[in-house]
């Protein structure tokens, strides 16, 4: 039996399912004359998991706050699931994990989460079931009766993520979801996002670009409040035409020339920040055979391969775009 309070559904809400998740046009948010967002225009379709990337001060947290209705834009238009962010129909449909969330001291985890569930419209009985579900989902059921001040940073982060998932929101905003977590806990959180991303949309803000590449389909890069790039992650990685290798020594010029002379090789470029890393651009109908010939040539010349990736280095591409902007 479904005990959650009913939610109004109208034609406009239904139409968004086949269209846009987030739409903003010429969005500006100013603080005392300083623009945190400066004419941001963006369109994101439903079903995507989006990485929100940019340097400190780019406007990422401000954008999250606008999406949740915590702040109002100075000017411009913003729609989330076809509604303005402060629309009552969005209640319970957006979950958020801020980077730092203070819990009340002296009150255990369970009643604090129960309060959030009741605010979502759950009955008392349904709220308890929902809290059990999200705590089990994050594998932190044992923390339900503990006080937040007794938890480690990682445990609090997981509890907060459980809070963001109350009510199965259609859009979940995660601000640095694995920051401060140990590698095991971080992998568990990423695995959970990967598992749930087919059921709802995630927008993940993180400085960990490997994490963004791992769990997101699209990337939105902003800098100084402006849009730098919005595209599929595969567009930046170019997996079919690039090899990225980390060698045990810098690439000798003679060996670089030998690699360039292989049939199908377009160019061989060393990374000037790390001379042991090289990128090889190629055009070939049989990339696996060409990869074998590259590795064979490197081995014959005493250059050992520490790491190999098919595709350009995602992080390098993002940094290049931000610097270019």
C-alpha positions as CSV (number, residue, x, y, z in Angstrom):
1,X,0.0,0.0,0.0
2,X,1.4,3.4,-1.0
3,X,1.1,5.7,2.0
4,X,2.8,8.8,0.6
5,X,0.6,11.8,0.2
6,X,-0.5,12.3,-3.5
7,X,1.2,14.8,-5.7
8,X,-0.5,17.0,-8.2
9,X,0.4,16.2,-11.8
10,X,-0.6,18.4,-14.7
11,X,0.0,18.5,-18.4
12,X,3.0,20.7,-18.2
13,X,4.7,18.3,-15.7
14,X,4.1,15.4,-18.0
15,X,5.5,17.1,-21.0
16,X,8.9,17.8,-19.4
17,X,9.5,14.0,-19.3
18,X,10.2,14.0,-23.0
19,X,12.0,17.3,-23.1
20,X,14.1,19.5,-20.9
21,X,15.3,18.9,-17.3
22,X,16.9,22.3,-16.9
23,X,16.6,25.4,-19.0
24,X,18.2,28.7,-18.3
25,X,18.5,31.8,-20.4
26,X,20.8,34.8,-19.8
27,X,20.9,33.8,-16.1
28,X,22.5,36.4,-13.9
29,X,23.1,36.3,-10.1
30,X,24.9,39.3,-8.5
31,X,26.1,39.8,-5.0
32,X,26.8,43.5,-4.2
33,X,27.4,44.2,-7.9
34,X,29.7,41.1,-8.4
35,X,28.3,38.6,-10.8
36,X,28.5,35.0,-9.6
37,X,26.6,34.0,-12.7
38,X,27.0,36.1,-15.8
39,X,24.5,35.5,-18.6
40,X,24.5,31.7,-18.2
41,X,22.4,29.9,-20.9
42,X,22.0,26.2,-20.8
43,X,19.7,23.4,-21.8
44,X,19.9,19.9,-20.3
45,X,17.5,17.1,-21.3
46,X,16.0,14.5,-18.9
47,X,17.8,11.2,-18.3
48,X,21.3,12.7,-18.3
49,X,23.8,12.5,-15.5
50,X,25.7,15.8,-15.6
51,X,29.1,16.8,-14.2
52,X,29.3,20.5,-13.2
53,X,32.9,21.6,-13.4
54,X,34.8,24.8,-12.9
55,X,37.5,26.5,-10.8
56,X,36.7,27.9,-7.3
57,X,34.5,30.9,-7.7
58,X,33.1,29.8,-11.1
59,X,29.5,29.9,-9.8
60,X,28.8,26.2,-9.3
61,X,27.3,26.5,-5.7
62,X,25.3,29.6,-6.7
63,X,23.8,27.6,-9.7
64,X,22.9,24.8,-7.3
65,X,21.2,27.2,-4.9
66,X,19.2,28.7,-7.8
67,X,18.1,25.3,-9.0
68,X,16.8,24.4,-5.5
69,X,15.1,27.8,-5.1
70,X,17.3,28.8,-2.1
71,X,18.2,31.9,-4.1
72,X,16.5,34.0,-6.7
73,X,18.2,35.1,-9.9
74,X,19.0,38.8,-10.4
75,X,17.7,38.5,-13.9
76,X,17.2,35.9,-16.6
77,X,15.0,32.8,-16.8
78,X,15.3,29.4,-15.1
79,X,13.1,26.4,-15.4
80,X,13.5,23.0,-13.7
81,X,11.3,20.2,-15.0
82,X,9.2,22.9,-16.7
83,X,8.7,24.9,-13.5
84,X,10.3,27.8,-11.8
85,X,12.5,26.6,-9.0
86,X,10.2,27.9,-6.2
87,X,7.1,26.2,-7.6
88,X,5.3,24.0,-5.0
89,X,4.9,21.2,-7.5
90,X,8.7,20.6,-7.3
91,X,8.5,19.8,-3.6
92,X,10.2,16.5,-3.0
93,X,11.4,16.1,-6.6
94,X,14.8,17.6,-6.1
95,X,17.3,16.2,-3.7
96,X,20.5,18.0,-2.7
97,X,23.8,17.0,-1.0
98,X,25.6,20.3,-0.1
99,X,29.3,20.1,0.5
100,X,28.9,20.7,4.2
101,X,25.6,20.0,6.0
102,X,25.3,20.7,9.7
103,X,23.1,18.3,11.6
104,X,21.6,19.2,14.9
105,X,23.6,18.1,17.9
106,X,22.0,16.0,20.7
107,X,19.4,14.4,18.3
108,X,20.2,11.0,16.7
109,X,20.2,10.5,13.0
110,X,16.9,8.7,12.6
111,X,14.6,11.4,14.0
112,X,16.4,14.1,12.0
113,X,15.8,12.1,8.8
114,X,12.2,11.3,9.8
115,X,11.6,15.1,10.0
116,X,12.8,15.5,6.4
117,X,10.6,12.6,5.3
118,X,7.6,14.2,6.9
119,X,8.4,17.5,5.2
120,X,8.3,15.5,1.9
121,X,4.7,14.5,2.7
122,X,5.2,11.0,4.1
123,X,2.9,9.7,6.8
124,X,4.6,8.6,10.1
125,X,4.6,4.9,9.1
126,X,5.7,5.5,5.5
127,X,8.5,7.9,6.7
128,X,10.0,5.2,8.9
129,X,10.0,2.8,6.0
130,X,11.6,5.4,3.7
131,X,14.3,6.1,6.3
132,X,15.1,2.4,6.6
133,X,15.3,2.2,2.8
134,X,17.7,5.0,2.2
135,X,20.0,4.1,5.2
136,X,20.2,0.5,3.9
137,X,20.9,1.8,0.4
138,X,24.0,3.7,1.8
139,X,24.9,0.8,4.1
140,X,24.6,3.0,7.2
141,X,21.6,1.5,9.0
142,X,23.8,1.0,12.0
143,X,24.2,4.8,12.4
144,X,20.4,5.4,12.8
145,X,20.6,5.8,16.6
146,X,23.9,7.6,16.8
147,X,24.3,11.3,17.3
148,X,25.8,13.2,14.4
149,X,28.6,14.7,16.5
150,X,29.9,11.2,17.2
151,X,30.1,10.3,13.5
152,X,33.2,10.5,11.3
153,X,33.2,12.9,8.4
154,X,32.7,10.1,6.0
155,X,29.8,8.7,8.0
156,X,28.1,12.1,8.1
157,X,28.6,12.4,4.3
158,X,26.9,9.1,3.7
159,X,24.0,10.0,6.0
160,X,23.6,13.3,4.2
161,X,23.5,11.5,0.9
162,X,20.8,9.2,2.3
163,X,18.9,12.4,3.2
164,X,19.2,13.7,-0.4
165,X,17.7,10.4,-1.7
166,X,14.6,10.5,0.5
167,X,11.4,10.3,-1.6
168,X,13.2,9.1,-4.8
169,X,13.7,12.6,-6.2
170,X,13.9,12.9,-10.0
171,X,16.9,15.3,-9.9
172,X,19.7,14.9,-7.3
173,X,22.3,17.6,-6.9
174,X,25.6,16.5,-5.4
175,X,28.2,19.0,-4.3
176,X,31.6,17.2,-3.9
177,X,29.9,13.9,-2.9
178,X,33.2,12.0,-2.2
179,X,35.3,14.8,-0.8
180,X,37.0,13.7,2.4
181,X,36.0,10.1,2.0
182,X,38.5,7.3,2.2
183,X,39.0,5.4,-1.1
184,X,36.7,2.5,-0.2
185,X,33.8,4.8,0.9
186,X,34.3,7.0,-2.2
187,X,34.1,4.0,-4.5
188,X,30.9,2.9,-2.7
189,X,29.3,6.3,-3.3
190,X,30.4,6.3,-7.0
191,X,29.0,2.8,-7.4
192,X,25.7,3.9,-6.0
193,X,25.5,6.9,-8.3
194,X,26.2,4.6,-11.3
195,X,23.5,2.2,-10.1
196,X,20.9,4.9,-9.7
197,X,21.7,7.1,-12.6
198,X,19.4,5.1,-14.9
199,X,16.5,5.8,-12.6
200,X,16.9,9.6,-12.1
201,X,19.1,12.5,-13.2
202,X,22.2,13.5,-11.2
203,X,24.2,16.7,-11.4
204,X,27.5,16.2,-9.7
205,X,29.8,19.1,-8.9
206,X,33.3,17.9,-8.2
207,X,37.0,18.9,-8.6
208,X,37.8,15.2,-9.1
209,X,37.6,15.0,-12.9
210,X,38.2,11.2,-12.9
211,X,35.0,10.9,-10.8
212,X,33.1,13.1,-13.2
213,X,34.3,10.9,-16.2
214,X,33.3,7.8,-14.2
215,X,29.7,8.6,-13.3
216,X,28.5,11.3,-15.7
217,X,27.2,11.2,-19.3
218,X,27.6,15.0,-20.0
219,X,29.8,17.8,-18.7
220,X,29.0,21.4,-18.1
221,X,32.1,23.6,-17.7
222,X,31.6,27.1,-16.3
223,X,34.1,29.8,-15.5
224,X,33.6,33.2,-14.0
225,X,29.8,32.6,-14.2
226,X,29.8,31.9,-17.9
227,X,29.3,28.7,-19.9
228,X,32.6,27.4,-21.3
229,X,31.4,24.1,-22.7
230,X,28.4,21.7,-22.5
231,X,28.8,18.4,-24.3
232,X,28.9,14.6,-24.0
233,X,32.0,13.5,-22.1
234,X,32.8,11.2,-25.0
235,X,33.1,14.3,-27.2
236,X,36.1,15.5,-25.1
237,X,37.7,12.1,-24.7
238,X,37.7,11.1,-28.4
239,X,38.4,7.5,-27.5
240,X,38.5,6.1,-31.1
241,X,41.3,8.3,-32.3
242,X,43.7,8.7,-29.3
243,X,46.0,6.8,-27.1
244,X,47.4,8.3,-24.0
245,X,50.5,6.6,-22.5
246,X,52.6,7.1,-19.4
247,X,56.1,5.9,-19.9
248,X,58.9,5.1,-17.5
249,X,61.0,7.8,-19.1
250,X,60.6,10.9,-21.2
251,X,60.1,10.1,-24.9
252,X,63.3,10.5,-27.0
253,X,62.9,12.6,-30.1
254,X,64.2,9.8,-32.3
255,X,61.6,7.5,-30.9
256,X,58.8,10.1,-31.3
257,X,59.8,10.3,-35.0
258,X,59.7,6.6,-35.4
259,X,56.2,6.5,-33.9
260,X,55.1,9.3,-36.2
261,X,56.3,7.3,-39.2
262,X,54.0,4.3,-38.4
263,X,51.1,4.0,-40.9
264,X,48.0,5.6,-39.5
265,X,49.7,7.9,-36.9
266,X,48.7,11.5,-37.3
267,X,50.8,13.0,-34.5
268,X,52.7,12.2,-31.3
269,X,52.7,14.9,-28.6
270,X,54.5,14.8,-25.3
271,X,52.7,16.4,-22.3
272,X,54.8,19.5,-21.4
273,X,53.7,19.2,-17.8
274,X,54.8,15.6,-17.6
275,X,57.3,14.6,-20.3
276,X,56.8,10.9,-19.5
277,X,53.1,11.2,-20.7
278,X,52.4,11.2,-24.5
279,X,49.3,11.4,-26.6
280,X,49.1,9.7,-29.9
281,X,46.5,10.7,-32.5
282,X,45.8,8.1,-35.2
283,X,43.4,7.2,-38.0
284,X,43.0,3.4,-38.5
285,X,40.5,0.8,-39.4
286,X,42.2,-1.6,-37.1
287,X,43.1,0.4,-33.9
288,X,43.9,-2.8,-31.9
289,X,46.6,-3.8,-34.4
290,X,48.0,-0.3,-34.5
291,X,48.1,-0.2,-30.7
292,X,50.1,-3.5,-30.7
293,X,52.6,-2.0,-33.2
294,X,53.0,1.1,-31.0
295,X,53.7,-1.0,-27.9
296,X,56.1,-3.2,-29.8
297,X,58.1,-0.3,-31.1
298,X,58.3,1.3,-27.6
299,X,59.5,-2.0,-26.1
300,X,62.1,-2.4,-28.8
301,X,63.5,1.0,-27.8
302,X,63.5,0.3,-24.1
303,X,60.5,2.6,-23.3
304,X,58.3,0.8,-20.7
305,X,54.6,1.6,-20.5
306,X,53.3,2.3,-17.0
307,X,49.8,3.3,-18.0
308,X,47.7,3.2,-21.2
309,X,44.4,4.7,-21.9
310,X,42.4,4.7,-25.1
311,X,41.4,8.4,-25.6
312,X,42.6,11.8,-24.7
313,X,43.2,12.6,-21.0
314,X,39.8,14.0,-19.9
315,X,41.3,16.2,-17.1
316,X,43.8,17.7,-19.5
317,X,41.0,18.6,-22.0
318,X,38.9,20.3,-19.3
319,X,41.9,22.3,-18.1
320,X,42.7,23.3,-21.6
321,X,39.1,24.6,-22.2
322,X,39.0,26.5,-18.9
323,X,42.4,28.2,-19.6
324,X,41.3,29.0,-23.2
325,X,38.2,30.7,-21.9
